[in-house]
Amino acid sequence: MKKFASSVLVSSLLLMAGGDVIPVTPTSADGWSGFYFGIQTGGIRGNGDVTYRNEAGETFEAKGLNPDGLISGIYGGYSWLLVNNWLLGAEGEWNDVSAHDLSPVAGQPIMRSKIDHNRDTSLRLRVGKVMDGYLPYITGGAAWSRFNIRTCFLENCQSQKLTMLGWTAGAGVEMELSPRLHARIQYRYTDYGDESAQVKNMPIPIHDSRLNFDSHMLSVGISYYLGGRDSVSVTPISSNDWSGFYLGIQTGGIGGNGNVAYSNGTGGTFNADGLKPDGLVSGFYGGYNWSVSNSWLIGAEWEWNYAAAYDSGLVTHAPLMRTKLDQKWDDSIRLRIGRVIGDYLPYLTGGAAWSQFELRDCYIQNCQSDDLTLAGWTAGAGIEMKLNSRLHARIQYRYTDYRDKTIRLDDSSSFKLDSRLDYDSNILSAGISYHF
């Protein structure tokens, strides 16, 4: 629940902060009609139970699985203006989901079940009333999601993919930032019912698994209305207009590469190699730009991202031991340099980075978790584009090398040992910022 709450809190506060600083002139409701499309990010919290059934009809349950993490996606639709500023719309939404949870199976002490929530798609209607630049609304319709159920008996693991159909309903508030740009915050509850999948190639006679699942999603988004009126004409500007403070929000993807080496203090080593945590990031950034000669610009920036990226693997020479690596957040302080070309700023960036990880080692059903923070260097490049006099959008890539760090695992359930984590990552993100 802490992951879900952190993601939602950051996203909500950033949306409210952005809404307070953008002056909005109330417009008539006809500016809300027509096609629109947008991007969003947020948090998701699931609730699922997996029931296994053998050939004899006996059942074994993994209850209380709560996958939570981040969502990042796109949405779009069409709105019709009705009488008295009432509005009816049809909307489609697609989200990449990075949420997971792991649980033992009751009655099977060396069996485990893991749920990965991978995709969320919905088609919905929404209805609301435009009131002075705001649209409170309710929404509901059909939803689909893709899941992966991973069942492990000792080191034998099998995966079953499921696509589940259910109903979804929620509510939100949309705010007009300009005649073409709108921001929103939305909550949706989805009930997927239950669905079964056959389980094959297990050393015990498990016939199938049945997943029962529902979820809560809170997201913030920004959209562009094709039917809106342009109120700001943007012309090429000098680099002086890019100077000063800025604050933004962003979302994107992360891919990591890590190796964990365990040592038992007597010269024996046990490795979990090739761990590749990948998933989503969502966070905020801010900084200050200085204009120098010939349209060159130098800036200092701080960036913080919540990460939902994980991977797990076997430990060589320890057949009953497994390790899991979960990247929790990414933080960096960097310089950047670029040159303003019309309404665009291509730039290079580099500096120091920190990230927190959770390292979990399990011996059969007994597991121990340890948190560690790694520091390293980061470098990358991006391009920023001026949307209007205050709003800028950007795409950025960053590579980070965190080197390695050793921690003591005094409470290991297998034997006393140290672990050394070596890690690097790649982040590709898209963001929008407000320039003061």
C-alpha positions as CSV (number, residue, x, y, z in Angstrom):
1,M,0.0,0.0,0.0
2,K,3.0,2.3,0.6
3,K,3.9,2.2,-3.1
4,F,0.4,3.0,-4.2
5,A,0.0,5.9,-1.7
6,S,3.4,7.4,-2.6
7,S,2.7,7.4,-6.3
8,V,-0.8,8.9,-5.8
9,L,0.4,11.6,-3.4
10,V,3.1,12.8,-5.7
11,S,0.9,12.8,-8.8
12,S,-2.0,14.6,-7.1
13,L,0.1,17.3,-5.5
14,L,1.9,18.0,-8.8
15,L,-1.4,18.3,-10.6
16,M,-2.8,20.7,-8.0
17,A,0.4,22.8,-8.1
18,G,0.3,23.0,-11.8
19,G,-3.3,24.1,-11.8
20,D,-2.8,26.9,-9.3
21,V,-0.1,28.7,-11.4
22,I,-1.7,28.7,-14.8
23,P,-4.1,31.6,-15.3
24,V,-7.3,30.4,-16.9
25,T,-9.9,32.6,-18.5
26,P,-13.4,31.0,-18.3
27,T,-14.7,30.0,-21.7
28,S,-18.0,28.8,-22.9
29,A,-18.7,25.1,-22.8
30,D,-18.6,24.7,-26.6
31,G,-14.8,24.7,-26.3
32,W,-15.1,21.2,-24.6
33,S,-16.8,19.6,-27.6
34,G,-15.0,17.4,-30.1
35,F,-12.0,15.0,-30.2
36,Y,-9.2,14.9,-27.6
37,F,-6.3,12.8,-26.6
38,G,-3.9,12.8,-23.6
39,I,-1.3,11.1,-21.5
40,Q,-1.5,10.1,-17.9
41,T,0.3,8.5,-14.9
42,G,-0.7,7.4,-11.5
43,G,-1.0,4.5,-9.0
44,I,-2.9,1.2,-8.9
45,R,-3.8,-1.2,-6.1
46,G,-5.1,-4.6,-6.8
47,N,-6.7,-7.4,-4.7
48,G,-6.6,-11.0,-5.9
49,D,-6.8,-14.6,-4.8
50,V,-5.5,-17.6,-6.7
51,T,-7.1,-21.0,-6.2
52,Y,-5.4,-24.1,-7.5
53,R,-7.2,-27.4,-8.1
54,N,-5.7,-30.8,-8.5
55,E,-7.1,-33.8,-10.4
56,A,-8.9,-35.1,-7.3
57,G,-10.8,-31.8,-6.9
58,E,-8.8,-30.6,-3.9
59,T,-8.1,-26.9,-3.8
60,F,-5.1,-24.9,-2.5
61,E,-5.3,-21.1,-2.1
62,A,-2.9,-18.1,-2.3
63,K,-5.0,-15.4,-0.7
64,G,-4.6,-11.7,-0.1
65,L,-2.3,-10.9,-3.1
66,N,-2.2,-7.1,-3.4
67,P,-0.2,-6.1,-6.5
68,D,0.4,-2.3,-6.3
69,G,2.6,0.0,-8.4
70,L,2.5,2.5,-11.2
71,I,0.4,3.0,-14.4
72,S,1.4,5.1,-17.4
73,G,-0.7,5.4,-20.6
74,I,-2.8,7.3,-23.1
75,Y,-6.5,8.1,-23.4
76,G,-8.7,9.8,-26.0
77,G,-12.3,10.2,-27.0
78,Y,-15.1,12.5,-28.2
79,S,-17.4,14.8,-26.2
80,W,-20.8,16.2,-27.1
81,L,-22.2,19.4,-25.6
82,L,-25.9,19.0,-24.5
83,V,-28.3,21.5,-23.0
84,N,-27.5,23.6,-19.9
85,N,-23.7,22.9,-20.3
86,W,-24.1,19.1,-19.7
87,L,-21.6,17.1,-21.6
88,L,-21.7,13.4,-22.8
89,G,-18.5,11.7,-23.9
90,A,-17.1,8.4,-25.1
91,E,-13.5,7.5,-24.1
92,G,-10.9,4.8,-24.6
93,E,-8.0,4.4,-22.2
94,W,-4.9,2.2,-22.3
95,N,-2.3,1.8,-19.6
96,D,0.9,-0.1,-19.1
97,V,0.9,-1.5,-15.6
98,S,3.8,-2.4,-13.3
99,A,2.3,-4.1,-10.3
100,H,3.1,-7.4,-8.6
101,D,2.8,-9.5,-5.5
102,L,4.0,-12.9,-4.2
103,S,2.4,-15.2,-1.7
104,P,2.8,-18.8,-0.4
105,V,0.1,-21.3,-1.2
106,A,-1.8,-22.6,1.9
107,G,-1.3,-26.4,2.4
108,Q,1.8,-26.5,0.1
109,P,4.8,-25.2,2.1
110,I,7.3,-25.2,-0.8
111,M,4.8,-23.8,-3.4
112,R,4.5,-20.1,-4.2
113,S,2.2,-18.0,-6.4
114,K,2.9,-14.6,-8.0
115,I,0.6,-12.1,-9.8
116,D,1.9,-9.6,-12.4
117,H,-0.6,-7.0,-13.6
118,N,0.7,-5.9,-17.0
119,R,-2.0,-4.0,-19.0
120,D,-5.2,-2.1,-18.4
121,T,-7.7,-1.1,-21.2
122,S,-11.1,0.3,-20.9
123,L,-14.0,1.7,-23.1
124,R,-16.3,4.0,-21.2
125,L,-19.0,6.6,-21.3
126,R,-18.7,9.7,-19.2
127,V,-21.2,12.5,-18.3
128,G,-20.7,15.8,-16.4
129,K,-21.5,19.5,-16.4
130,V,-19.1,22.2,-17.4
131,M,-18.8,24.9,-14.7
132,D,-16.4,27.9,-15.2
133,G,-13.5,26.0,-16.7
134,Y,-14.1,22.8,-14.7
135,L,-15.9,19.5,-15.6
136,P,-16.8,17.2,-12.7
137,Y,-17.9,13.9,-14.2
138,I,-18.7,10.2,-13.6
139,T,-17.6,7.4,-15.9
140,G,-18.3,3.7,-16.5
141,G,-18.0,0.9,-19.0
142,A,-16.0,-2.2,-19.8
143,A,-12.4,-3.0,-18.9
144,W,-9.8,-5.6,-19.9
145,S,-6.5,-6.5,-18.2
146,R,-3.6,-8.8,-18.9
147,F,-2.2,-10.8,-16.0
148,N,0.6,-13.3,-15.6
149,I,0.3,-16.0,-12.9
150,R,3.6,-17.6,-12.0
151,T,3.4,-20.8,-10.0
152,C,6.6,-22.2,-8.4
153,F,7.2,-25.6,-6.7
154,L,10.8,-25.4,-5.4
155,E,12.7,-24.4,-8.5
156,N,10.1,-25.5,-11.0
157,C,8.2,-22.5,-12.2
158,Q,5.4,-22.2,-14.7
159,S,3.6,-19.1,-16.1
160,Q,0.0,-18.8,-17.2
161,K,-1.2,-15.7,-19.1
162,L,-4.7,-14.4,-18.5
163,T,-6.8,-11.7,-20.2
164,M,-9.8,-10.8,-18.0
165,L,-12.9,-8.8,-18.8
166,G,-14.9,-6.9,-16.3
167,W,-16.7,-3.7,-15.5
168,T,-15.3,-0.3,-14.4
169,A,-16.8,2.8,-12.8
170,G,-15.4,6.0,-11.4
171,A,-15.3,9.8,-11.2
172,G,-13.0,12.7,-12.0
173,V,-12.5,16.4,-12.4
174,E,-11.2,18.0,-15.5
175,M,-9.8,21.5,-15.6
176,E,-9.2,23.8,-18.6
177,L,-5.6,25.1,-18.6
178,S,-6.0,26.8,-22.0
179,P,-8.6,26.4,-24.9
180,R,-6.7,23.4,-26.1
181,L,-4.9,22.0,-23.0
182,H,-6.9,20.3,-20.2
183,A,-5.7,18.5,-17.0
184,R,-7.6,16.0,-14.9
185,I,-7.5,13.7,-11.9
186,Q,-9.6,10.5,-12.0
187,Y,-10.4,7.5,-9.9
188,R,-11.6,4.1,-11.3
189,Y,-12.7,0.9,-9.6
190,T,-12.6,-2.3,-11.7
191,D,-14.1,-5.7,-11.0
192,Y,-12.8,-8.5,-13.2
193,G,-14.6,-11.4,-11.6
194,D,-12.6,-14.6,-12.0
195,E,-11.0,-16.6,-14.8
196,S,-9.2,-20.0,-14.9
197,A,-6.1,-21.1,-16.7
198,Q,-4.6,-24.6,-17.1
199,V,-1.3,-25.3,-15.2
200,K,1.0,-27.7,-16.9
201,N,4.4,-29.4,-16.2
202,M,4.3,-29.2,-12.5
203,P,5.9,-31.9,-10.3
204,I,2.6,-32.2,-8.3
205,P,-0.8,-32.9,-10.0
206,I,-2.1,-29.3,-10.3
207,H,-4.8,-29.1,-13.0
208,D,-5.7,-25.4,-13.1
209,S,-5.6,-22.0,-11.4
210,R,-8.4,-19.5,-10.9
211,L,-7.7,-15.8,-10.4
212,N,-10.3,-13.5,-8.8
213,F,-9.3,-9.9,-9.0
214,D,-10.4,-6.2,-8.6
215,S,-8.4,-3.0,-8.6
216,H,-8.4,0.7,-7.6
217,M,-6.7,3.2,-9.9
218,L,-6.0,6.9,-9.3
219,S,-4.4,8.9,-12.2
220,V,-3.6,12.4,-13.3
221,G,-3.4,13.4,-17.0
222,I,-3.1,16.2,-19.5
223,S,-5.0,16.2,-22.8
224,Y,-5.1,18.2,-26.0
225,Y,-8.5,19.2,-27.6
226,L,-8.5,19.2,-31.4
227,G,-11.6,21.5,-31.4
228,G,-10.2,24.1,-29.1
229,R,-9.3,27.6,-30.1
230,D,-5.7,28.8,-30.1
231,S,-5.3,31.6,-27.7
232,V,-1.5,32.0,-27.7
233,S,0.5,32.4,-30.8
234,V,4.0,31.1,-30.3
235,T,6.8,32.7,-32.3
236,P,10.6,32.0,-32.3
237,I,12.1,33.5,-29.2
238,S,15.6,34.3,-27.8
239,S,17.2,32.1,-25.1
240,N,16.5,34.8,-22.5
241,D,12.9,33.7,-22.4
242,W,14.0,30.2,-21.3
243,S,15.8,31.6,-18.3
244,G,14.6,31.2,-14.7
245,F,12.9,28.5,-12.5
246,Y,10.8,25.7,-13.8
247,L,8.9,22.7,-12.3
248,G,7.5,19.7,-14.1
249,I,6.1,16.2,-13.9
250,Q,7.1,13.2,-16.0
251,T,6.6,9.5,-16.7
252,G,8.4,6.8,-18.6
253,G,10.1,3.5,-18.7
254,I,13.1,2.1,-16.9
255,G,15.3,-1.0,-17.7
256,G,18.0,-2.1,-15.3
257,N,20.8,-4.7,-15.3
258,G,22.0,-6.1,-11.9
259,N,24.1,-8.9,-10.5
260,V,24.0,-10.1,-6.9
261,A,26.9,-12.0,-5.4
262,Y,26.5,-13.8,-2.1
263,S,29.5,-14.7,0.1
264,N,29.3,-17.0,3.2
265,G,32.5,-15.8,4.8
266,T,34.5,-19.0,4.1
267,G,35.4,-18.2,0.5
268,G,32.2,-19.7,-1.1
269,T,30.3,-17.5,-3.5
270,F,26.8,-17.8,-4.9
271,N,25.6,-15.6,-7.8
272,A,22.3,-14.4,-9.1
273,D,23.3,-13.0,-12.4
274,G,21.4,-11.3,-15.2
275,L,18.7,-9.7,-13.1
276,K,16.9,-7.2,-15.4
277,P,14.3,-5.1,-13.4
278,D,12.2,-3.2,-15.9
279,G,9.0,-1.2,-15.4
280,L,7.7,2.3,-15.1
281,V,8.9,5.6,-13.5
282,S,6.8,8.5,-12.5
283,G,8.0,11.7,-10.8
284,F,8.9,15.3,-10.9
285,Y,11.8,17.6,-11.8
286,G,12.7,21.2,-11.4
287,G,15.6,23.6,-11.8
288,Y,17.0,26.9,-13.0
289,N,18.3,28.0,-16.4
290,W,20.9,30.7,-17.2
291,S,21.1,32.2,-20.7
292,V,24.6,32.7,-22.1
293,S,25.8,34.1,-25.4
294,N,24.6,33.0,-28.8
295,S,21.4,31.4,-27.5
296,W,23.4,28.8,-25.4
297,L,21.7,27.8,-22.1
298,I,23.2,26.3,-18.9
299,G,21.0,24.8,-16.3
300,A,21.0,23.0,-12.9
301,E,18.3,20.4,-12.3
302,W,17.0,18.0,-9.7
303,E,14.9,15.0,-10.6
304,W,13.1,12.4,-8.4
305,N,11.2,9.4,-9.7
306,Y,9.2,6.6,-8.0
307,A,10.1,3.4,-9.8
308,A,8.2,0.2,-10.2
309,A,10.8,-2.2,-11.6
310,Y,11.7,-5.6,-10.4
311,D,13.1,-9.0,-11.4
312,S,13.8,-12.3,-9.6
313,G,16.1,-15.2,-10.3
314,L,17.8,-18.4,-9.0
315,V,21.0,-18.4,-7.1
316,T,23.7,-20.7,-8.6
317,H,24.9,-23.6,-6.4
318,A,22.0,-23.0,-3.9
319,P,19.0,-24.8,-5.4
320,L,16.6,-23.8,-2.6
321,M,17.5,-20.2,-2.6
322,R,16.1,-17.4,-4.7
323,T,16.7,-13.6,-4.9
324,K,14.5,-10.7,-5.9
325,L,15.6,-7.2,-6.8
326,D,13.1,-4.3,-6.6
327,Q,14.1,-0.7,-7.5
328,K,12.0,1.7,-5.5
329,W,13.1,5.3,-6.4
330,D,15.6,7.2,-8.5
331,D,17.1,10.6,-7.6
332,S,19.6,12.8,-9.4
333,I,21.2,16.2,-9.4
334,R,22.6,17.3,-12.7
335,L,23.9,20.1,-14.9
336,R,22.6,20.5,-18.4
337,I,23.8,22.5,-21.4
338,G,22.0,23.2,-24.7
339,R,21.3,25.7,-27.4
340,V,17.9,27.3,-28.1
341,I,16.9,26.8,-31.8
342,G,13.6,28.5,-32.4
343,D,11.1,26.8,-30.0
344,Y,13.4,23.8,-29.3
345,L,16.2,23.1,-26.9
346,P,18.4,20.1,-27.6
347,Y,20.6,19.5,-24.6
348,L,23.1,17.2,-22.8
349,T,22.9,16.5,-19.1
350,G,25.1,14.8,-16.4
351,G,25.7,14.6,-12.7
352,A,25.2,12.4,-9.6
353,A,22.4,9.9,-9.0
354,W,21.1,7.8,-6.1
355,S,18.6,5.0,-6.0
356,Q,17.0,2.8,-3.3
357,F,16.6,-1.0,-3.8
358,E,15.0,-3.8,-1.9
359,L,17.0,-7.1,-2.0
360,R,15.0,-10.1,-0.9
361,D,16.6,-13.5,-0.5
362,C,14.4,-16.6,0.1
363,Y,15.3,-20.1,1.3
364,I,12.2,-22.3,0.6
365,Q,9.4,-20.2,2.3
366,N,11.6,-18.2,4.6
367,C,12.5,-14.8,3.3
368,Q,14.5,-11.8,4.4
369,S,14.4,-8.3,2.9
370,D,17.1,-5.6,3.1
371,D,17.0,-2.0,1.8
372,L,20.2,-0.4,0.3
373,T,20.9,2.9,-1.4
374,L,23.4,3.1,-4.2
375,A,25.1,6.2,-5.5
376,G,26.7,6.7,-8.9
377,W,27.0,8.9,-12.0
378,T,24.4,9.6,-14.7
379,A,24.5,11.1,-18.1
380,G,22.0,11.6,-21.0
381,A,20.4,13.8,-23.6
382,G,17.0,15.3,-24.3
383,I,15.0,17.8,-26.4
384,E,12.7,20.4,-24.9
385,M,9.9,22.1,-26.9
386,K,8.0,25.3,-26.1
387,L,4.2,24.7,-26.1
388,N,3.3,28.3,-25.1
389,S,4.8,31.1,-23.0
390,R,4.8,29.0,-19.8
391,L,4.4,25.3,-20.7
392,H,7.3,23.2,-22.1
393,A,7.4,19.5,-23.0
394,R,10.4,17.3,-23.3
395,I,11.7,13.8,-24.0
396,Q,14.9,12.7,-22.2
397,Y,17.1,9.6,-22.0
398,R,19.5,8.9,-19.0
399,Y,22.0,6.2,-18.4
400,T,23.1,5.6,-14.7
401,D,26.0,3.5,-13.4
402,Y,25.5,2.8,-9.6
403,R,28.7,0.7,-9.3
404,D,28.3,-1.8,-6.4
405,K,27.7,-2.0,-2.7
406,T,28.0,-4.8,-0.1
407,I,25.6,-5.3,2.8
408,R,25.5,-7.8,5.7
409,L,22.6,-10.3,5.8
410,D,22.7,-11.3,9.4
411,D,19.2,-12.7,9.5
412,S,19.4,-14.8,6.4
413,S,17.3,-17.9,6.7
414,S,19.8,-20.1,4.8
415,F,23.2,-19.2,6.3
416,K,25.2,-16.1,7.4
417,L,26.4,-14.2,4.4
418,D,27.1,-10.9,2.7
419,S,25.5,-9.7,-0.6
420,R,27.1,-7.4,-3.2
421,L,24.8,-5.6,-5.7
422,D,26.2,-4.3,-9.0
423,Y,23.7,-2.2,-11.0
424,D,23.1,0.1,-13.9
425,S,19.9,1.4,-15.5
426,N,18.4,3.2,-18.6
427,I,15.5,5.7,-18.2
428,L,13.5,7.1,-21.1
429,S,10.9,9.7,-19.9
430,A,8.5,12.3,-21.2
431,G,7.5,15.4,-19.2
432,I,5.7,18.7,-19.2
433,S,6.9,21.7,-17.1
434,Y,5.8,25.2,-16.1
435,H,8.3,28.0,-16.4
436,F,8.1,30.8,-13.9
